[in-house]
Amino acid sequence: MKSSVQNAIESRISINRFQADRPLDDETITSLVTLATKAPTAFNMQNWRFIAVRSPEGKNLLKASAWGQQKIVDASVAFIICGTLSAHQQLAAALQPSVDAQIMEQRTVEGWVTSHENNAVLQRDEAVRSASLGAMTLMLAAEGMGLGSCPMIGFDAERVAKDFALLPTELPLMVVVVGYPLDNNWPQKPRKPVADVLTLA
């Protein structure tokens, strides 16, 4: 018998056509992000931010940055998924609850913090990884709630950063639209055979 997680993975498709004018309430949006933040991040940095764009004004602003893609305004909410740079600067605070709960030692935290200093490439890599894991978890959470989603990279990142007043350390790496799908979306597209992509070593 398949688990609900397996069903969510196997049934998920990228939704391009949503039922317009079907908002999500604050509780549902908060639940989606709560589940998304259960995704792993290196060193438990939690170096991400989720901006839930749901107002007509915000959606139209984001649509203009995404070259007019209609699904941004038709979806219930469009999440701007940001990865954050210089995350090591807040790592000690992020890990303090783990120290307090005696899950890890203070000296371990201190070592993790120093490992990212003065390494811009590593900081960006970690931001991209964390945002990607958070985005995928958000999409699976949406699937589990009976909603549809679609990840989007087709947008002007500089314009999004300006329009939504992102900090210089916040990278808008992906937009994930979430809402109620229409019936006329593409089915899941075939994947390569596992034998073509799996190596057993």
Salt bridges, closest charged atoms under 4 A:
GLU10 OE1 - LYS2 NZ 2.57
ASP26 OD1 - ARG54 NH1 2.10
GLU105 OE1 - ARG107 NE 2.71
GLU126 OE2 - HIS116 NE2 3.52
GLU126 OE1 - ARG129 NE 3.27
ASP163 OD2 - ARG159 NE 3.54
GLU170 OE2 - ARG49 NE 2.71
